[in-house]
Amino acid sequence: MDTVELDRLEVLVMVDNESDGLSLPCYAADPSASGRERAAKYTSEISHLVSEVRSGHKECADFRSICGAGHGLSLLLTAEVDGKTHTLLFDGGPSPELFEHNARSLEVNAADIQAAVLSHWHIDHSAGLPKAAQMISEAKAAAAAAAEPSKHAAQDSSKTGPADTAESTCGPPVVFDLHPKRPIRRGIQPSADTIIPFNKEPEFSEMEWPSTKVECHSEGHTLQDGCFYVSGFIPRVTSYETGNPNHVSLWEEGGDYVLDEEVADERYVAAAVKGKGVIVFSACSHAGIVNVMKDVQQKTGKPPYAVFGGTRSDSGISVQSVECSSIDMLYLCS
């Protein structure tokens, strides 16, 4: 895992399973901490709306701007090293509408996104990425036109469909890092004669816009000058993390669904923070969260400093699997 040490790593949750409007403000960091660590203060959206009105930034508490929740995940990771920032989008959530709404509510400038990674082909992580690609391309075109209006006066920045090529005059294209083995659909098979299909997975071409390009990787590699590590296949080494029961995939149009309990295309993202250690972002953890942590330890010689995302074992809910994973996680973090 050949990554650089970051001075700072910021995580912005774009989409998550829950939305919290009413919790009281509290410090996320240790109350005894000081300085920048103490600044990790959690404020609910309602409290934030109230403070915006009190400060004069907003005329009213605009409930339409509250972020929506959805089954899935999308994170915006911003790394800072030597005064330079690198921004990575990790997954896109379960719908383009939700991604766009939350991005605008959070006042995210899509032109600042420099790369995107899909953890695995499941619609609750992949569906928002085509909208992200569109927003990035349009934002970059608008920024370029504003910077050089004469040069870009003839350029159509309101393009409404994917491009035939990812090349653009709006700076280097933003890489959408995907696993090459894309299923047509996935689903579950609760019984021998019943398939519950999920939505069709986005096409590669849906993430190709004038300022974006698709790159496919199945092996571990780094992105953005070594700030982020994207894993390859996560080895299954524990005895109790045995896969996603009854999970199936459709690999060819008109073909049959096949049992696919391993979800072998799932990948994690990791980043090393100076003075802390490796922070891991693991989406669903179909491979098992302990397997993810063990893979990080094998690659770095140390357990991760923190783990963010799914902590499932994916072998069915049982007291034994919960106990085993809890014990191993405590052992790895001790």
Stockholm file with secondary structure:
# STOCKHOLM 1.0

chainA/1-334         MDTVELDRLEVLVMVDNESDGLSLPCYAADPSASGRERAAKYTSEISHLVSEVRSGHKECADFRSICGAGHGLSLLLTAEVDGKTHTLLFDGGPSPELFEHNARSLEVNAADIQAAVLSHWHIDHSAGLPKAAQMISEAKAAAAAAAEPSKHAAQDSSKTGPADTAESTCGPPVVFDLHPKRPIRRGIQPSADTIIPFNKEPEFSEMEWPSTKVECHSEGHTLQDGCFYVSGFIPRVTSYETGNPNHVSLWEEGGDYVLDEEVADERYVAAAVKGKGVIVFSACSHAGIVNVMKDVQQKTGKPPYAVFGGTRSDSGISVQSVECSSIDMLYLCS
#=GR chainA/1-334 SS CCCCEESEEEEEEEECSCCCSSCCCEESSCTTCCTTGGGCEECCHHHHHHHHHHTTSCSSCCGGGSCCCCSSCEEEEEEEETTEEEEEEECCCSCHHHHHHHHHHTTCCGGGCCEEECCSSCHHHHTTHHHHHHHHHHHHHHHHHHHSHHHHTTSCCCCCSCCSCSCCSSSSCEEEEECSCCCSEEEEEEETTEEEECCCCCCGGGGCCTTEEEEECSSCEEETTTTEEECCCCCCCCSSCCCCTTEEEECSTTCCCEECCSCTTCCCEEEEETTTEEEEECTTCTTCHHHHHHHHHHHHSSCCSEEESCCCCCSCCCHHHHHHHHHHHHHHHC
#=GC SS_cons         CCCCEESEEEEEEEECSCCCSSCCCEESSCTTCCTTGGGCEECCHHHHHHHHHHTTSCSSCCGGGSCCCCSSCEEEEEEEETTEEEEEEECCCSCHHHHHHHHHHTTCCGGGCCEEECCSSCHHHHTTHHHHHHHHHHHHHHHHHHHSHHHHTTSCCCCCSCCSCSCCSSSSCEEEEECSCCCSEEEEEEETTEEEECCCCCCGGGGCCTTEEEEECSSCEEETTTTEEECCCCCCCCSSCCCCTTEEEECSTTCCCEECCSCTTCCCEEEEETTTEEEEECTTCTTCHHHHHHHHHHHHSSCCSEEESCCCCCSCCCHHHHHHHHHHHHHHHC
//
